[in-house]
Amino acid sequence: MLPLSLLLTPLVAKAAAQLPGPSWRKPSITTSLEDRISVAQGAISRAISQLDSTNFMFPDPTHSYPRSGTLYSQLAEFDQLTNQSRYAADLGGYYGSAKTVLDNMGAKNFSGFNVLNDGLTFGHGAAIAYKTYNVPIFLQYAKQSWWAAVPYTLTQTALDAGKIASKSFNLSSSCQGISMAGGVFWNKDVNNSDIVMIATGAFFILSAMLAEATADAMYLAAAVQSMSFIRSHLYNDQGLVRDGISARATDNCALDKVGLFAYDSGPMIEGLAVLYSVSQNTTYRDMLDELISAALKTNSWQNETGIIQNGVGHTGDMMIPRALVAAYSRNATSPSLRPSIRAYLAVQYNAVADLATQNNSNIYGAYWSGPAGTKFDTGYQTNAIQALISAFALDDPASPSSSGFSSQAPPRATNSISPGPTPPPKAKASVGAIVGAIVGGIIALCLLGLLLLRWRRKRRDMRQLTMPFPNSALDIKDASAGDGHSPSRPAAPNPKRRILPVRRAPSQSPSSESWAAPPPTPASGEARADLQELSPWPLSVKQRSVSVVAVGRGQPELTTEELLRMLYNRMNGANTSMRVVDEEALPEYRTA
């Protein structure tokens, strides 16, 4: 781990405000948020339509499974950025099915077949899903993914011993006099010595996100250690992140010489953004400012248009947009840098929407600067989806934290209420109108109570339907709005909408051996309860059968009082003071 004295060594002076390049293509958003959501929904629906209906992963999971994890992550981020729960129930089934498939193929706990970062993609999505929906099963999946990578992560103990159980060679304990602790091997092959940024960065991000979600010092320490490794060993003289380094003692700290890529600097940006939001340590904010400034100015993966053209193929890449929206939404940078981030994200959105697709096909190609894609490809599509959903954060140019995204955990009950603005002196409420509103509200609640009683009877009847989980329980045509060709236009996001778990099982702290144990599946009692919490309410007749099957038999009936409470909460912006008393409270942890 980087010594504290080196970590706090003065860095390059904080970057001044970076104005958009004079030739950046379309550095502002003119499309309404509603239209942006509709465009992204079309791309997502097209991707969902390509999932195998038997396991809800892209075909040929041996090679395509990391793209499935990427899509899951994007579904959760879509809901997070729009304050919706559109994909909540879907993701519960997708993760349960994917875990079963991967376990049966030998990739336990989303660990990946050969490459570590592929498995960590599922952990990233699970962490976002937990943050978005506040359902413990997703936190368990994220923890299991994290623990699966631990045996391939360099610790100081392993370095002092010169050996790690997962590798067959002797380790370099340090390079240039600085510890190698925190680096993560890219490949599970016992002879592969590469510590690669995409694996180390994925572990860094997931560690920081778990620290954000749990306030557990173990995850925070792991995040800081990996961040220190990257800063010490993988930065180049331009302040950007290189691809990797060998940990084999006989290789003498040899660096990869494959060039600079967006997917290497992107994870460091995202990890620093989360780490700063957790710790509020200004050192991390300064590092973030410098790296973002360098990333926006480099010509290593973009030309004068500002459009990402990564690698020798000049293809689009999702990692910088995903990282920038994490930093922007968490307010993790200096205010002077925010206009440049907005402009850069706008450039990517406009390029993808204008140049990477055609004829409302909802198929996106590899090249964000054109030509448009004509054939569906999982990698190209998920890259484009990230650029599209990242633009959701740019809704209100006037606000310093303009986004429907909240980096905070779902709100907790408080004993104080902030006073509203003082009304104008001449503004007087009509007493008659107030009384009428109260009476009308009481009558409306009575009518709703009667409707709820009828709904309960029908729901009980529907429990007689039994189908295997998850194949029948999660009908993609029912779960997603529209098909891949003509998605329905979503309603404008409701910033008050939340998913309020009615009952939550306490999450368990991982032990030193828990990375080897499979996490609970959505077929368990806890998962069924979690999926029940996710089900949108009230449901259509067809959706009710799906919800009942996902919940399973033997679950306790909700009382009329509980149902009314759920309805009241959702109609009134999920007022946390109405939560049931036995709900497990999230730890108090500052995240913004």
N, C-alpha and C positions, 0 to 999 in steps of 0.2 A: 504494500500500500504506500502511496506517496506520502512522505513525511509532511506534517502540518506546516513546517517552516517552508517547504518547497511549494506546497499547495497555495500558501498565502503570499508567495513571492510576487511582487508587482508584475502585472501582465502588461500587454500593450495598452496604451491609453484608450479609454472608452471611445468607441466609434462615434463620430458625429452623425447627425441625421443623414441617411442615405436617400437621395432623391432618385426616383425612377430614371433609368437610363433614357436618354433623349430619343432613342429608337426602339424602346420597348413597345411591343404591339399591344394595344388596347389595355393600358394599365389601370382601368377603372371598371367597376361593375355598373352596368345600366339595366340589367335584367332584374325584375322584381324577385324577391325571395320566393314567392309562390311559384314563379316560373322556374327558378333554379331547382326547387324541390321536385317539380314535375319532371324536369330533364334528368335529374339524378335518379328519380324513381323509375324512369323508363330504362335506364342502363342497368339498374339493379334487377328489375323484373326480368330483363333479358338474361342476365346471369343466373338468376334463380331457375329460370326455365331450362337451363342446361344441366342442372343437378340431376344425378341419378335418383329416380323416385324410390329406389329400394334402400338407399343409405344416406341420401341428402348430401352427397359429396359429388365433386366433379368426377366424370368417368376416369377410370384407370388411377385409383388413389395412390398406387405406388409412386407415380410420378407427379400427379396433380394435387396431392393432398395439401401442400402448403397454400395453394390458391384457394382451397376451400376454407382454410383458416383465415386467410386474408379477407375473403368475402364475409365470413361471420363477424369479423372485427368491424368491417364497414357497416354491416347492418346495425350493430350496436351503436356505432358512432353516428349513423344517420339519426337514430332515435335520440341520442344524447344531444346532438346539435339542434334538433328541432323540438326537443321536449315532448316527444311522442313515445308511444309504446307499441308501435306498429309491428315490430319484429320480435317482441319479447317472447311470446309463446313459441314461435318458430324456432328461435335460437335454443330454447330448452331442449326441443326434440333434436335439432341438428347436432348439438354437442353430444347428447346421449348416444345418438346413432353413430357419429364419427368416432367416439371413444370405443364403442364396441368393435367397429370395423378395424380400427388401428390396433387395438389390443390383440385381436385375432390374427393380425398380420405381423405381430411382434414389436410394434411401436407402442410400448406401454406408456400410459399417462401422457399421451401426445408428445412422446420424446423424439419422434422423428426416426426414420429408417436408418439414415446415414448422417444427415446434416442436422446439427443442433438448432440452427435458427429456424428451420422449417417447423419443428415442433413448437418452438417458443411463440410462433405466430398464433397458435391456438390459445396460449396463455395470455397474450396481449388482448385478443378479442374477449376472452373470459373476464379479464380485469375491467375492460370497458363496459361489458354487460353488467357486471356487478355494480359498478359505479352508476350506471344508468337506471337499472331496475331494482337494485338493493335486494337481490335474491341470493341467499348464501351458497346455493349450488354452484353458481358461477365463480364465486371466490374460491371454492374448493378446487374447481378445475384450474384456475390460475395458479394456485399454490402447488398443485400436483405437477403442472408444466414446469414451474420454477425448480422444484426439487429434482425433477428428471434431468435438469441441466447441471445440477450441483456436482456430480461426479466428474464432470469435464471442465470444472472451473478451478483455476489455480489458487490455492490458499497458501498462506505463509508457512503453515505446517508442512505441506507437501514440498514446497520449495526448499525448506530447511533440510528435509530428508532427501531431496534430489529425485524423488519418484512420486508418481501418482498412479493409483491402481488401474485407471482406465487406459494407460499408455505403457508402452514397452521400453521406452528409452529414458535416459537421464535428462533431467531438466536444467535449464539455465535459471539459476536463482535470481539473477538480476541482469539488467542491460544498462550500460553507462552508469553503473552504480546504483540504479533504482530498481526496487523490487518488481517482479513480474506478477505479483498477486493481483487478482481481479480479471486476468485474461481468461477467455473461454475458448476452448478448442472448437474448431468449426466442424470437424469430421470425427465420427465415433470409431473409425479405424484405429487400431492400437498403434499403428506405425505412422499415422499422420500427425505431424508436429505443428501444423499451422494454427496460430491464434489469429482469427480473422475478425474484422470489424463487424460484419453483419451478425455474427454469433455473439460476440462480446457486447455489441450495442443492443441486441435484442434482450440479453440477460440484464443489462444495465436498466433498460426501460422497464422491464417487468419487475425488477427489484424495486425501483422507485415507485411504480404504480401500487405495488403491494404495501410499501411503506405508507403511501398516501391513503390506502384503504384500511389498513389495520393499525397504524401507529406502532408497529412492532419494530424495535430497534435493530433486530437481526436483518430485516430487509433493507433498512436504511444503511447499515454498515456495508452490506453487499453492494448496494448502489454506489456508494462513495468509493469503494475499493475498485470497482470496474471503471468508474469515471476517471479515477486517478491513473489507472493503467492506460486508458486511451490517451489522456492528456500527456502522459510521460513518454509513451512509446510510439504512438501512431500519428501525432501531429507533424505536419511538415512546416517548412519555413514560410508558407503562405497563410498559416493558421487554419488549414484544412486537414481532413482526416484521411490517412492512407489506409490501404486495404488490409495489411496484416504483417505479422512477424513470426519467425520460427521460435519455438520454445525448446528445441533440442539443444543440448549443451554443445554438441560438436558443430552446430551451425553458426555459432558465434553471433547470435541475435540478427540473423539475416532478415532483411525486410523484403516484402513482396514489391516487385517493380512493375506493376500492371497498370499504373496510371491512377488518376483521381476520378472518383465516381460519386454521383449524387447519393447513392444508397449507402455510402460510408459516412459522409458528414451528416446526413439526415438523422440517423439514430442518435448521434451525439447531441444534436439540437433538441430532439424530443426528450431524451433522458435528462438533460440539463433543465429543461422547462419544468418537468415534473419534480425534479430534485429541488429546484428553487421554490416551487409552490409549497413543498413539504417543509423545508427548512427556513425559508426566508433569508438565507445566507447570501449577501450581496456579491460575494465572490463568484457564486454560480451565475448570477445575473450578468456580471461583467464578462465572464467566459462566454455566456450565451450571446451577448451583444456582439462580441468580437467574431464568433464563429458565423453568426447569421450575416454580418456585414461582409465577411470574406466569401461566404457562399453566394450572396447576391451579386458580387462583383466578378467572380471568377468566370473565365471563358472555358473552363474544363468540361462543363456539361451544358453550356448554353452559349448562343451567339448574341449578336447585338439586339435581336428581337426580344431577348429575355425568356424565350420558350425553352423549356428543358429538352435537351437533345443529348441523352446520356450515352457514353461509350462510343465505340467505333461504329455502332449501328445507328447512332443518333436517335434513339428511342426515348419515349417519355418514361418517367420514373416517379413512383408515388411517394418516396420517402421524404423528400424535401417538403412537398405540400402537407403531408401528414404531420411532420415535425413543426412546421410554421404555424399551423392552426392550433397545435398544442401549446406553443409559446404565446400566440396571440390571445387565445381564449383564457389562458391563465394569467394574463397580464404580467408575464414573466420577464419582459424586456424593458429597456428604458423607453419612456414615451416617445423620444425622438425617432426611434426605430420603427414604430408601429405603422406610419404611413408607407414606408417602403415594403413592409410585409404585406400590407393590404394590396399594394400595387402589384407585387410579385404574384400573389395568389390570384389576383384578377387576370393577370396575363395568362396564367396556366388554365384557368377556367375558360376564358374566352377562346384560347387556342384549341382546347379539347372540344368545346361545344361547336366551334366554327369549322375546324379543319380536320378533326380526327374521325368524323362521322358524316353521313350523308343520307338524304331522303328519309329522315325520321326512322331509320332502321334500328336505332338504339344499339348498334354494333360499333365499337370503337377500335381503331387501328393502333399500330405500334408507334406511329409518328405523330406527335402533337402538332407539328408544323405542316402536316399533310404528307402524302395523300391520305384520304379517308379510308378507313377500314371497310372491308366488304365481307370478311369471313370471321366468325367468332373465334376468339382465342382467350383462354382464361386469364393469362398474364396481362395481355393488352387491355382487356376489359376491366380488370380490377385496378390496374394502374389509372385508367381514365376515371373510374368511379371515385377514386380518392381525390383527384383534382376537382371533380364536380361537387362532392360533399364538403370539401374544405372551404368552398366559397360561401357556405351557409353562415359562417362566422362574420361575414362582412356586410351584415344587413344595415346597420345604422352608422354611417360615416361620422356622425357628430359625437358619438359616445366613445369614451376612452376604453370601454370594455364592451364594445358592441357585439353582442352575440347572444343567441338563445342558449348557448352552452353555459353550464355551470360546473366549475371544477370542484365545487363543494359537494359533500355527501348530501343526500336528500335531507331536507330541513328537519330539525328537531323542535320539540315543543319548548317554548320559552314563556316566561312569566311577564314579559314586558311587551308592549305594543308601541311601535313607533308612531308618534302623532302625525296625522295627515297635514297637508297644507292648510293654512288659515283661509277660510272662505272670504270672498269680498264682503264688505260691510252690508251691502244691499241685498245679498243673496240670503233669502229666508225660505226654509223648507215649509211646505204646507203640512199642517198637522193632519188634516183630513187625508192627504195623500199617503202620509206615513202609516196612519191607522189602516187605511185600505190595503196598503201593501202587506202589512202584517197579517191581516185577516186572509187576504188572498194566498199568502204563503202557507198559512196553516191549512187552508182547504187543499192546496196543491199537495202538501205533504201527506194528508189523509188519503188523497186519491193515489198517490204514489205507493202508499202502504198497501192499499188494496191490490194494485198491480203487482207489487212484489210478492204478495201471498199467492197470487195466481201463478206467477213465474216460478215460485218454489215448488208448487205442485207439479208443474210441467217438468221442471228440472229433475225431480225425484223419479218421475216416469221415465225420463231419458236415461237414467242410470241402468236401466235394463239392457241398454245397448252395450255390447262388449266386442272389442276388436283388438288385434295385437298392436302393441306399442313398439316402435314409433311409427311404423309404416302407414297404418291407417289413421293414426291419431293426428297426423300432421299432413293434411292435404294441401299441397302448395297452392293449388288453384283457389282454395278457400282462404289461405293465410295471407296471400299477397293480393294487393289491389290490382286487378287487371292481369293480362298476360304479358309476355315479353314483347309483344308487337304493339299493343295499344294499352299502356297502363292508364289507369284512371287518374284523374287529376286530384292530388291530395288537398285536403282543406288546409287553410293557413294554420301554422303551428300555434298551439295554445301554451303560452309561457308558464301557466299555472299548473298544467297537467303533470301529475306524478303517478307513479305506481306505488301504492301504499300496501305493503305486506300486512295482512291481518294477523298472521301468526308466523313467527320465525324461529327456526331452531338455531341455537348458538353455534357459531363456527368453532372448529377445534383447532388448537395450535398444533403446527406440525412438529414432529419429533425428528431427531437426526436421521432416522431410518424411514421416515414417511414418504420419501421420494420414490421408494420401491413399491409402495402399496397403491393399488388402484384407487382412484377417487370414487365417491359414490356416483352411481348412474341415475339418470332420471327415472329409472324403474323403481328406485328405493322410495321408502315412505317420505323421506325428507324432500326428495326431488318432486314427488307427486304434489306435495303441499306447495312447493315453490311454483310449480306449473299452474296450480290452481290460482295462486296469487297473480300470475301473469295474465290469466285469461281476461280479455276485454269484457266488460259488463255494461249493460245487458247484451246478450248474444242473440243472433238470429237462430232459427230452428236448426239449421245445418251446422252452425258453429257450436251450438250447445252440445250436440253429440260429440264433436271433436273435443270440447272442453271436458266433458264427463269422462270420456275414455282416457284422456291424458291424466286426469286426477285419479281415476281408478276407484274401485269399490272400497268401502270401509272407511272413507273419510267422513269426519263429523259434519253434520248439516250446520250451516250458518243460521243463527237466529234471525228473526225479522229485524230485531234491533241492530244486529251487526250489519245486515244488508242495508238498512236505512243509513247507518253510519257511513258505510262505504260510499253510498250514493251521495250523501251530503258532502263528504270530503271531496269527491271528484267534481261536484258541481261548484264547490267553493274553493277551488284551487288547492285542494289537499291540505287544509289547515291542520297543522301537526298537533294542535291541542286536542283533536278528536281521536287520536290514535289509541288503540287498545293498550292497556297498561302492561300487558305481558310481552310487548314487543321489545326485543333486544336493541338497546341503543348503540349506535356507532360511537367509537371513541372520539373525544373532542380533539380535533386535529386541524390546524389551519392549512388550507390548501389553495388559497388565493391571495 
